[in-house]
Amino acid sequence: MSSPNFIDYVKFCSRSGHGGAGYLHFHREKFIQHGGPDGGNGGRGGHVILRGNAQHWTLLHLKYRKHVIATNGNRGEEQDRTGHDGEDEILDVPLGTVAKRADTEEILFEITEDGKEYILTPGGRGGKGNAFFATSTNQAPQHAQPGEPGKEEWIVLELKLLADVGLVGFPNAGKSTLLSVVSAAKPKIGDYPFTTLTPNLGVVSYRDAHSFVMADIPGIIEGAAEGKGLGIRFLRHIERNSLLLFMIPADAKDIGVEYDILLNELRKYNPELLDKKRLLAISKADMLDDELKEAIKKELPTELPSVFISSITSQGITELKDLIWKNLH
């Protein structure tokens, strides 16, 4: 579930419709020369609405929409008829989308439910017609309200992938290889840094027809929280994961130091990430004998459940799935 067309950030101008004006009108018939007021209310302007859609997993379809404009409400009519409401502009977005105001970075809402709709930019209210203002002491009001103007604002949409397990590690830690082995996902794999330039999602089958979703996040480097490497562009995807699986290769110079660096980058980006459950997988374990494994175990963080794996030989893969499932449930 990866593509060069994966887009997780868009910015556009959202403009709702103006409300229709109320109508100033008096009832007239052949034998009724001085009928009462019957001007109707104006229709409301169209809203700009975001709707969660589980069939979408990228914001690509919105990449080139720089202006999203809803239509205006219609003017009220005679015989106390309300004008038609403006047509809403509904945008389907993937689950995990966060809507913000571009100028203030204020978070408006987060979309996590399929089919649920949120009004992003509300349309203007319709004006009242003169029939609304008729009273016992003012039986022929000579005024009606104009419609309320719509709003125009710049909006940012950010996508945070929804997954049960997020893979965290430096470039070339074996994250993409693991995902390709345990799921049907086909991420790009290569023996050089930053092979993965977009997040990948895969559904991992487990015992008794159970499954969970795993996300391969592009590699983190020291200083990522300050924008180095791929920067914080993909760190936000980790926020949505229920469990974080740290992956460090067996040939790392110091596994403990690498783990501390990764943890520190998450802390600097968002300290709340440290509240998530964490597991540690030592990848490329096929190059280790039992004696080396025992030596490495002594260096691992004692509070962290860990497992040695090899995606090439499938060593430890079943044990890893069991460990993940136990901590997810």
Order of alpha helices (4+ residues) and beta strands (2+ residues): beta-beta-beta-beta-beta-beta-beta-beta-beta-alpha-beta-beta-alpha-beta-alpha-beta-alpha-beta-alpha
